[in-house]
Amino acid sequence: MNSESTVVDGLRAAILRGDYAPNQRLVEAELCEQFDASRFTVRAALRDLAAQGLVELQHNRGARIREITLAEAVEITQVRMVVEGLVCARAAELATDADVTELEEIGQQMRVAVSAGEPLRYSDLNARLHGKIREMAGHGTAQRIIEELRGQVVRHQFRLSLRPGRPSVSLGQHERIIAAVVARDPDAAEAAMRAHIASVIEALRENP
């Protein structure tokens, strides 16, 4: 039998991949079979995911995938803007030569993906860049907050990443983030990150 953490991690990954639709019911018996876990373990995992904002528990009706409205997505991204700005500033302060090399390589790959018209590849590199900056910052609390917030709006952001022309717009923003971190300028890094996420908020509002 698998543990609660195994069920949480597996179900969370499935939700973030889009394996479940918003408002889709989660049947405990099916989850028990899927994850080889007891009903007690599955219920505990669902409570954990509800606390993360990914699942909604309904009295006498079980659990379902929580649908995040556009208004909520905007509010969540506003909070992310502040926290990721802090993280980016810290990454600039702590950047090593190896970090700088990796960031510049990611930036180059992002340019190639945009030139080749590969939005899915660009989306993957986008996630890698933000993940690398969080890793460089080494701020555990901020990392947990960002991961939880990102998980709640992943569907909105994925759709946004595939919008025609969006990668070209965000490429320059990411290049400015990389340049500021490479220059080890925390103020510029924070400003560049906040400007980038402000652009995400604007794009969400313009074309929900």
C-alpha positions as CSV (number, residue, x, y, z in Angstrom):
1,M,0.0,0.0,0.0
2,N,1.3,3.5,-0.9
3,S,1.7,6.3,1.6
4,E,-0.3,9.5,1.8
5,S,2.6,11.5,0.4
6,T,2.8,9.2,-2.6
7,V,-0.9,9.7,-3.3
8,V,-0.6,13.4,-2.9
9,D,2.4,13.7,-5.2
10,G,0.8,11.4,-7.8
11,L,-2.6,13.1,-7.8
12,R,-1.1,16.6,-7.7
13,A,1.1,15.8,-10.8
14,A,-2.0,14.5,-12.6
15,I,-4.0,17.6,-11.8
16,L,-1.1,19.9,-13.0
17,R,-0.8,17.9,-16.2
18,G,-4.4,18.5,-16.9
19,D,-5.5,14.8,-16.6
20,Y,-8.6,16.0,-14.8
21,A,-11.0,18.6,-15.9
22,P,-12.2,21.5,-13.6
23,N,-15.1,20.3,-11.4
24,Q,-14.5,16.7,-12.2
25,R,-15.4,14.4,-9.4
26,L,-12.7,12.3,-7.7
27,V,-14.1,8.9,-6.8
28,E,-12.4,7.5,-3.7
29,A,-12.7,3.8,-4.8
30,E,-11.1,4.6,-8.2
31,L,-8.2,6.5,-6.5
32,C,-7.7,3.6,-4.1
33,E,-7.2,1.3,-7.0
34,Q,-5.2,3.7,-9.1
35,F,-2.7,4.5,-6.3
36,D,-2.8,1.2,-4.5
37,A,-3.8,2.9,-1.3
38,S,-6.3,2.6,1.5
39,R,-9.5,4.7,1.6
40,F,-8.1,6.3,4.8
41,T,-4.9,7.3,2.9
42,V,-6.8,8.6,-0.1
43,R,-9.1,10.8,2.1
44,A,-6.0,12.2,3.9
45,A,-4.4,13.0,0.6
46,L,-7.6,14.7,-0.6
47,R,-7.6,16.9,2.5
48,D,-4.0,17.8,1.8
49,L,-4.8,18.8,-1.8
50,A,-7.8,20.8,-0.6
51,A,-5.5,22.7,1.7
52,Q,-3.3,23.5,-1.4
53,G,-6.3,24.8,-3.3
54,L,-6.4,22.1,-5.9
55,V,-9.3,20.0,-4.7
56,E,-12.7,21.0,-3.3
57,L,-14.3,18.8,-0.6
58,Q,-18.1,18.9,-0.6
59,H,-20.2,17.7,2.3
60,N,-21.8,14.3,1.5
61,R,-20.7,14.6,-2.1
62,G,-17.0,13.8,-1.9
63,A,-14.2,15.7,-3.7
64,R,-13.8,17.4,-7.0
65,I,-11.2,19.3,-8.9
66,R,-11.4,22.9,-7.9
67,E,-12.1,25.4,-10.7
68,I,-10.0,28.6,-10.4
69,T,-11.9,31.6,-11.8
70,L,-10.1,34.2,-13.8
71,A,-10.5,36.7,-11.0
72,E,-8.9,34.3,-8.6
73,A,-6.1,33.6,-11.1
74,V,-5.3,37.3,-11.3
75,E,-5.3,37.7,-7.5
76,I,-3.0,34.6,-7.1
77,T,-0.6,36.0,-9.8
78,Q,-0.5,39.3,-8.0
79,V,0.8,37.6,-4.9
80,R,3.3,35.6,-7.0
81,M,4.6,38.9,-8.5
82,V,5.6,40.1,-5.0
83,V,7.1,36.8,-3.9
84,E,8.9,36.0,-7.1
85,G,10.3,39.5,-7.2
86,L,11.9,38.9,-3.8
87,V,13.2,35.5,-4.9
88,C,14.8,37.0,-8.1
89,A,16.5,39.7,-6.1
90,R,18.0,37.1,-3.7
91,A,19.1,34.9,-6.7
92,A,21.0,37.9,-8.1
93,E,22.8,38.4,-4.8
94,L,23.8,34.7,-4.6
95,A,24.5,33.9,-8.3
96,T,27.6,31.8,-8.9
97,D,29.5,31.7,-12.1
98,A,28.0,28.2,-12.8
99,D,24.5,29.7,-12.3
100,V,25.2,32.6,-14.7
101,T,26.3,30.1,-17.4
102,E,23.2,28.0,-17.0
103,L,20.9,31.0,-17.1
104,E,22.6,32.3,-20.3
105,E,22.2,28.8,-21.8
106,I,18.5,28.8,-21.0
107,G,18.1,32.2,-22.5
108,Q,19.7,31.1,-25.7
109,Q,17.5,28.0,-25.9
110,M,14.4,30.2,-25.3
111,R,15.4,32.4,-28.3
112,V,15.8,29.4,-30.5
113,A,12.4,28.0,-29.4
114,V,10.7,31.3,-30.3
115,S,12.5,31.5,-33.7
116,A,11.5,28.0,-34.5
117,G,7.9,28.6,-33.5
118,E,7.9,26.0,-30.7
119,P,5.6,27.2,-27.9
120,L,5.6,24.0,-26.0
121,R,9.4,23.9,-25.9
122,Y,9.4,27.6,-24.9
123,S,6.8,26.9,-22.1
124,D,9.1,24.1,-20.7
125,L,12.1,26.5,-20.8
126,N,10.1,29.2,-19.1
127,A,9.3,26.8,-16.2
128,R,13.0,25.7,-16.1
129,L,14.2,29.4,-15.9
130,H,11.8,30.2,-13.1
131,G,12.7,27.0,-11.3
132,K,16.5,27.7,-11.6
133,I,16.0,31.2,-10.1
134,R,14.1,29.7,-7.2
135,E,16.8,27.1,-6.7
136,M,19.5,29.8,-6.7
137,A,17.6,31.9,-4.1
138,G,17.4,29.0,-1.7
139,H,14.5,30.5,0.1
140,G,12.4,27.5,1.3
141,T,9.4,29.4,2.5
142,A,9.1,31.4,-0.8
143,Q,9.6,28.2,-2.8
144,R,6.7,26.5,-1.0
145,I,4.4,29.5,-1.5
146,I,5.2,29.9,-5.2
147,E,4.7,26.2,-5.8
148,E,1.3,26.2,-4.2
149,L,0.2,29.3,-6.0
150,R,1.6,28.2,-9.3
151,G,-0.3,24.9,-9.0
152,Q,-3.6,26.7,-8.6
153,V,-3.3,28.7,-11.8
154,V,-1.3,26.3,-14.0
155,R,-4.2,25.8,-16.5
156,H,-4.6,29.5,-17.0
157,Q,-0.8,30.0,-17.5
158,F,-0.5,27.0,-19.9
159,R,-3.3,28.4,-22.1
160,L,-1.6,31.8,-22.0
161,S,1.7,30.3,-23.0
162,L,0.1,28.8,-26.2
163,R,-1.5,32.1,-27.2
164,P,-0.2,33.2,-30.6
165,G,2.6,35.8,-30.2
166,R,2.8,35.4,-26.4
167,P,6.3,33.8,-26.4
168,S,7.7,36.6,-28.5
169,V,6.4,39.1,-25.9
170,S,7.7,37.3,-22.9
171,L,11.1,36.5,-24.4
172,G,12.3,40.0,-24.0
173,Q,11.0,40.1,-20.4
174,H,12.9,36.9,-19.6
175,E,16.0,38.2,-21.2
176,R,15.9,41.3,-19.0
177,I,15.5,39.0,-15.9
178,I,18.5,37.0,-16.9
179,A,20.6,40.1,-17.6
180,A,19.8,41.5,-14.2
181,V,20.6,38.3,-12.4
182,V,23.8,37.8,-14.4
183,A,24.8,41.3,-13.5
184,R,24.2,40.5,-9.9
185,D,21.9,43.5,-9.6
186,P,19.1,42.6,-7.1
187,D,17.1,45.8,-7.6
188,A,17.0,45.4,-11.3
189,A,16.3,41.7,-11.0
190,E,13.3,42.3,-8.7
191,A,12.0,45.0,-11.0
192,A,12.4,42.8,-14.1
193,M,10.6,39.9,-12.5
194,R,7.8,42.0,-11.3
195,A,7.4,43.6,-14.7
196,H,7.2,40.2,-16.3
197,I,4.5,38.9,-14.0
198,A,2.6,42.2,-14.3
199,S,2.5,41.5,-18.0
200,V,1.1,38.0,-17.3
201,I,-1.7,39.6,-15.2
202,E,-2.5,42.1,-18.0
203,A,-2.6,39.3,-20.6
204,L,-4.9,37.2,-18.4
205,R,-7.3,40.2,-18.1
206,E,-7.2,41.1,-21.8
207,N,-8.2,37.7,-23.1
208,P,-9.6,35.4,-20.4
